[in-house]
Amino acid sequence: MATLVGTQSSIVDAIQDLVELDYDAVEAYAAAIKRIDNESYKAQLREFKADHERHIKELSELLRRRGEDVPEGPSGKQWLTKGKVVIANLVGEKAILMAMKSNEVDTNTAYERMVNRKDKWADLLNIVDRGLQDERRHKAWFESVTH
């Protein structure tokens, strides 16, 4: 699933869609954590889920401060991100991790686009830059355990 987050013409729409994408990620992490037996992997997934929850909190607070609408949950695409994990469960843990890695490719793309937007607000830059660093770390970990 290739994401379009970050391509919106309005920075507000892009941020709102990014919040929804992070909600989607939280749902996918919750599904993966339920289906993984390896305690070390579960601990890492919980940490990554907490990063996405922090992204939601920071981006939502920014939107509120600016008087914008704040998404309260995942987009309709949550079934795609979460669904990959549920289907992968039929094959095993490695397949679940591969599904999560593909989800992280989307979040990396979205955060890269947000960092590179010319119209981003000054108070958004630190949030999306920190988020991009998190996403790169997530993706690198998934690559290390799925090679």
Residue pairs with C-beta under 8 A, 6 or more apart in sequence:
1 77
1 80
1 81
1 102
1 106
2 106
2 109
3 21
3 106
3 107
3 109
3 110
4 17
5 14
5 17
5 18
5 21
5 106
5 109
5 110
5 113
5 114
6 14
6 17
6 18
6 109
6 110
6 111
6 112
6 113
6 114
6 117
7 14
7 113
8 14
8 17
11 117
11 119
11 120
11 121
11 124
12 63
12 66
12 68
14 113
14 114
14 117
15 59
15 62
15 63
15 68
15 114
15 124
16 63
16 68
16 69
16 70
16 71
17 75
18 55
18 59
18 110
18 111
18 114
18 128
19 55
19 56
19 59
19 60
19 63
19 70
19 71
20 71
20 73
20 74
20 75
20 77
21 75
21 77
21 106
21 107
21 110
22 52
22 53
22 55
22 56
22 59
22 107
23 56
23 71
23 73
23 74
23 75
23 78
24 74
24 75
24 77
24 78
24 80
24 81
24 82
24 103
25 49
25 52
25 81
25 103
25 107
26 49
26 52
26 53
26 56
26 74
27 74
27 78
27 81
27 82
28 78
28 81
28 82
28 84
28 85
28 99
28 100
28 103
29 45
29 46
29 48
29 49
29 52
29 100
30 49
31 82
31 85
31 86
32 45
32 85
32 96
32 97
32 99
32 100
33 42
33 45
33 46
33 49
35 85
35 86
35 89
35 93
35 96
36 42
36 45
36 93
36 96
36 97
37 93
38 93
41 93
41 97
41 145
44 141
45 100
48 134
48 138
48 141
51 134
51 138
52 107
55 127
55 131
55 134
58 127
58 131
59 127
60 70
60 71
62 121
62 123
62 124
62 127
63 69
63 70
64 70
65 123
66 121
81 103
81 106
84 99
84 102
84 103
85 96
85 99
85 100
87 99
88 95
88 96
88 98
88 99
89 95
89 96
94 146
97 142
97 145
97 146
98 142
98 146
100 142
101 139
101 142
101 143
101 146
104 135
104 138
104 139
104 142
105 139
107 135
107 138
108 132
108 135
108 136
108 139
111 128
111 131
111 132
111 135
112 132
114 120
114 124
114 128
114 131
114 132
115 125
115 128
115 129
115 132
120 128
